[in-house]
């Protein structure tokens, strides 16, 4: 009831009510000892209820305070302090009981003092209702802030997941493109080089001219080096285009009848 940012307002309200009630008591009875004692007892009872902050306890203290008012009219001046929490309690109907000590000690209180007590009580009602609205506003703000923070965390997680998925898709597209390039080099350039090497070898076998054989040998050597270079390039592209983890996972999924523990 008193937590959050409204706590300073709650305390300020109590200070205002203490001084207002004390002023009314001094106006009605002067600065006699019963007024000071009544104020101290009232503050003690209020502090006890404030510490435990239970509506049932607030009702019990209110009823106890009414009993004190029945025996000593001085406590009637400080009833607004006790009524502050009762105005927003689910037991607020019990507030009508405070009329009993007033009616019992009506002869001891003059008209102006009675009007001042009623005025302070109305002020107490306004302060209590305002503080309750502040509390509800704070609760709504806290709920909105928590929901907003939760949505922010979820959004960040979704963005991170989308980025990871995007990176994975880009990675897989790159691997597929490398596979396609390696396949085209192997199927086209590789085959043409192989055919050229075979043709040069055949020419070397049927040629009798030593000069031509030497030239063909140089050409065959060049073609062999080109073929070796092509094979290495294709091999490198194939290795880079292979996602080993994904390939092994697909192999494991292909044999679901076996239980496999895979650590990469």
C-alpha positions as CSV (number, residue, x, y, z in Angstrom):
1,X,0.0,0.0,0.0
2,X,2.8,2.4,0.8
3,X,5.6,1.0,-1.5
4,X,7.0,2.6,-4.6
5,X,7.4,6.2,-5.5
6,X,4.3,7.3,-3.5
7,X,6.0,6.6,-0.2
8,X,7.3,10.2,0.3
9,X,3.8,11.5,-0.6
10,X,2.3,9.1,2.0
11,X,4.7,10.3,4.7
12,X,4.1,13.9,3.7
13,X,0.4,13.4,4.1
14,X,0.9,12.0,7.6
15,X,3.0,15.0,8.6
16,X,0.3,17.3,7.4
17,X,-2.4,15.4,9.2
18,X,-0.3,15.3,12.4
19,X,0.2,19.0,12.5
20,X,-3.4,19.7,11.4
21,X,-4.8,17.4,14.1
22,X,-2.4,18.8,16.7
23,X,-3.5,22.3,15.8
24,X,-7.2,21.4,16.3
25,X,-6.4,19.7,19.6
26,X,-4.4,22.7,20.9
27,X,-7.3,25.0,19.7
28,X,-9.8,22.8,21.6
29,X,-7.9,21.9,24.8
30,X,-4.7,24.0,24.8
31,X,-1.2,22.6,25.3
32,X,-2.2,20.4,28.2
33,X,-0.5,17.0,28.9
34,X,-3.5,14.9,27.7
35,X,-3.1,16.4,24.2
36,X,0.6,15.5,24.0
37,X,0.0,12.0,25.5
38,X,-2.9,11.5,23.0
39,X,-0.7,12.5,20.1
40,X,2.1,10.2,21.1
41,X,-0.2,7.2,21.6
42,X,-1.9,7.9,18.2
43,X,1.5,8.1,16.4
44,X,2.6,4.9,18.1
45,X,-0.6,3.1,17.1
46,X,-0.3,4.4,13.5
47,X,3.4,3.4,13.3
48,X,2.6,-0.1,14.5
49,X,0.0,-0.5,11.7
50,X,2.3,1.1,9.1
51,X,5.1,-1.4,9.9
52,X,2.9,-4.5,9.4
53,X,0.7,-3.0,6.7
54,X,-2.2,-5.5,6.9
55,X,-5.8,-4.4,6.3
56,X,-7.1,-6.7,9.1
57,X,-4.6,-5.1,11.5
58,X,-5.7,-1.6,10.3
59,X,-9.3,-2.4,11.2
60,X,-8.3,-3.8,14.6
61,X,-6.3,-0.7,15.4
62,X,-9.1,1.5,14.3
63,X,-11.6,-0.3,16.6
64,X,-9.0,-0.2,19.4
65,X,-8.6,3.5,18.9
66,X,-12.4,4.1,19.0
67,X,-12.4,2.4,22.4
68,X,-9.7,4.8,23.6
69,X,-11.9,7.7,22.2
70,X,-14.8,6.4,24.2
71,X,-12.8,6.6,27.5
72,X,-11.0,9.8,26.7
73,X,-12.3,12.5,24.4
74,X,-8.8,13.9,23.7
75,X,-8.2,11.0,21.2
76,X,-11.1,12.3,19.1
77,X,-8.9,15.1,17.8
78,X,-6.5,12.6,16.2
79,X,-9.1,10.3,14.6
80,X,-8.2,11.6,11.0
81,X,-4.7,10.0,11.4
82,X,-6.2,6.6,12.1
83,X,-8.8,7.0,9.3
84,X,-6.2,7.6,6.6
85,X,-5.6,4.0,5.8
86,X,-9.3,3.0,6.5
87,X,-10.6,5.2,3.6
88,X,-9.0,2.9,1.0
89,X,-9.4,-0.4,3.0
90,X,-12.1,-2.9,2.1
91,X,-13.4,-2.3,5.7
92,X,-14.1,1.3,5.0
93,X,-17.8,0.9,6.0
94,X,-16.5,0.6,9.6
95,X,-15.6,4.3,9.5
96,X,-19.2,5.2,10.4
97,X,-18.4,4.0,13.9
98,X,-16.2,7.0,14.6
99,X,-19.5,9.0,15.0
100,X,-20.1,7.1,18.3
101,X,-17.2,8.8,20.3
102,X,-18.1,12.1,18.8
103,X,-21.7,11.9,19.9
104,X,-20.5,10.7,23.3
105,X,-18.2,13.6,23.8
106,X,-20.2,16.2,21.9
107,X,-20.7,18.3,25.0
108,X,-16.9,18.6,25.5
109,X,-16.3,19.9,21.9
110,X,-17.4,23.3,20.8
111,X,-18.9,23.9,17.3
112,X,-15.8,25.4,15.7
113,X,-13.6,22.6,17.0
114,X,-16.0,20.0,15.7
115,X,-16.1,21.7,12.3
116,X,-12.3,21.8,12.2
117,X,-12.2,18.0,13.0
118,X,-14.6,17.4,10.2
119,X,-12.5,19.6,7.9
120,X,-9.3,17.6,8.7
121,X,-11.3,14.4,8.2
122,X,-12.3,15.5,4.7
123,X,-8.7,16.5,4.0
124,X,-7.7,13.0,5.2
125,X,-10.2,11.4,2.7
126,X,-8.9,13.5,-0.2
127,X,-5.2,12.7,0.6
128,X,-6.0,9.0,1.1
129,X,-7.8,8.7,-2.2
130,X,-5.1,10.6,-4.1
131,X,-2.4,8.4,-2.6
132,X,-4.4,5.3,-3.7
133,X,-4.6,6.6,-7.2
134,X,-0.9,7.2,-7.2
135,X,-0.3,3.7,-6.1
136,X,-2.5,2.3,-8.9
137,X,-0.7,4.5,-11.4
138,X,2.6,3.2,-10.2
139,X,1.5,-0.4,-10.4
140,X,0.3,0.2,-14.0
141,X,3.5,1.8,-14.8
142,X,5.5,-1.1,-13.4
143,X,3.4,-3.6,-15.2
144,X,3.8,-1.7,-18.5
145,X,7.6,-1.3,-17.9
146,X,7.9,-5.1,-17.2
147,X,5.9,-6.0,-20.3
148,X,7.9,-3.7,-22.4
149,X,11.1,-5.1,-21.1
150,X,9.8,-8.7,-21.8
151,X,8.8,-7.7,-25.3
152,X,12.2,-6.1,-25.9
153,X,14.0,-9.3,-24.7
154,X,11.8,-11.5,-27.0
155,X,12.4,-9.1,-29.9
156,X,16.1,-9.2,-29.4
157,X,16.1,-13.0,-29.3
158,X,14.0,-13.2,-32.5
159,X,16.3,-10.7,-34.2
160,X,19.3,-12.8,-33.2
161,X,17.6,-16.0,-34.4
162,X,16.8,-14.3,-37.7
163,X,20.4,-13.1,-38.1
164,X,21.7,-16.6,-37.4
165,X,19.3,-18.1,-39.9
166,X,20.2,-15.5,-42.5
167,X,23.9,-16.2,-41.9
168,X,23.3,-19.9,-42.2
169,X,21.4,-19.5,-45.4
170,X,24.1,-17.3,-46.9
171,X,26.7,-19.9,-45.9
172,X,24.7,-22.8,-47.4
173,X,24.2,-20.8,-50.6
174,X,27.9,-20.1,-50.8
175,X,28.6,-23.8,-50.4
176,X,26.1,-24.8,-53.1
177,X,27.7,-22.3,-55.5
178,X,31.2,-23.6,-54.9
179,X,29.8,-27.1,-55.5
180,X,28.3,-26.0,-58.7
181,X,31.5,-24.4,-59.9
182,X,33.6,-27.4,-59.0
183,X,31.2,-29.7,-60.8
184,X,31.2,-27.5,-64.0
185,X,35.0,-27.4,-64.0
186,X,35.2,-31.1,-63.5
187,X,32.6,-32.0,-66.1
188,X,33.7,-29.4,-68.8
189,X,37.3,-28.2,-68.5
190,X,38.5,-31.4,-66.9
191,X,37.0,-33.6,-69.6
192,X,38.4,-31.4,-72.4
193,X,41.9,-31.5,-70.8
194,X,41.7,-35.3,-70.4
195,X,40.7,-35.7,-74.1
196,X,43.5,-33.3,-75.2
197,X,46.1,-35.3,-73.2
198,X,44.9,-38.5,-74.8
199,X,45.0,-37.0,-78.2
200,X,48.5,-35.7,-77.7
201,X,49.6,-39.1,-76.4
202,X,48.1,-40.7,-79.5
203,X,50.0,-38.3,-81.7
204,X,53.2,-39.0,-79.9
205,X,52.7,-42.7,-80.5
206,X,52.3,-42.4,-84.3
207,X,54.7,-39.6,-84.9
208,X,58.2,-40.6,-86.1
209,X,59.7,-37.1,-86.3
210,X,61.8,-36.6,-83.1
211,X,61.3,-32.8,-83.2
212,X,57.6,-33.2,-83.3
213,X,57.7,-35.8,-80.5
214,X,59.7,-33.3,-78.4
215,X,57.2,-30.6,-79.1
216,X,54.3,-32.9,-78.3
217,X,56.0,-34.0,-75.1
218,X,56.3,-30.4,-74.0
219,X,52.6,-29.8,-74.9
220,X,51.6,-33.0,-73.0
221,X,53.7,-31.8,-70.0
222,X,51.9,-28.5,-70.0
223,X,48.5,-30.2,-70.3
224,X,49.4,-32.5,-67.4
225,X,50.3,-29.5,-65.2
226,X,47.0,-27.8,-66.2
227,X,45.1,-31.0,-65.4
228,X,46.9,-31.2,-62.0
229,X,46.0,-27.6,-61.3
230,X,42.4,-28.1,-62.3
231,X,42.2,-31.2,-60.0
232,X,43.6,-29.3,-57.1
233,X,41.3,-26.4,-57.6
234,X,38.3,-28.7,-57.9
235,X,39.4,-30.6,-54.8
236,X,39.8,-27.4,-52.8
237,X,36.4,-26.1,-54.0
238,X,34.8,-29.3,-53.0
239,X,36.4,-29.3,-49.6
240,X,35.3,-25.7,-49.0
241,X,31.8,-26.5,-50.2
242,X,31.3,-29.3,-47.7
243,X,29.6,-28.6,-44.4
244,X,31.0,-31.6,-42.5
245,X,28.7,-31.1,-39.5
246,X,25.6,-30.9,-41.7
247,X,26.7,-33.9,-43.8
248,X,27.2,-36.1,-40.8
249,X,23.8,-35.0,-39.3
250,X,22.1,-36.0,-42.5
251,X,23.9,-39.4,-42.4
252,X,22.7,-39.9,-38.8
253,X,19.1,-38.9,-39.7
254,X,19.2,-41.4,-42.6
255,X,19.6,-44.3,-40.2
256,X,17.0,-43.6,-37.4
257,X,17.0,-47.2,-36.3
258,X,20.3,-46.8,-34.6
259,X,21.0,-44.7,-31.5
260,X,24.0,-42.5,-32.2
261,X,25.8,-40.1,-29.9
262,X,27.4,-37.4,-32.0
263,X,29.9,-34.9,-30.7
264,X,31.4,-32.5,-33.2
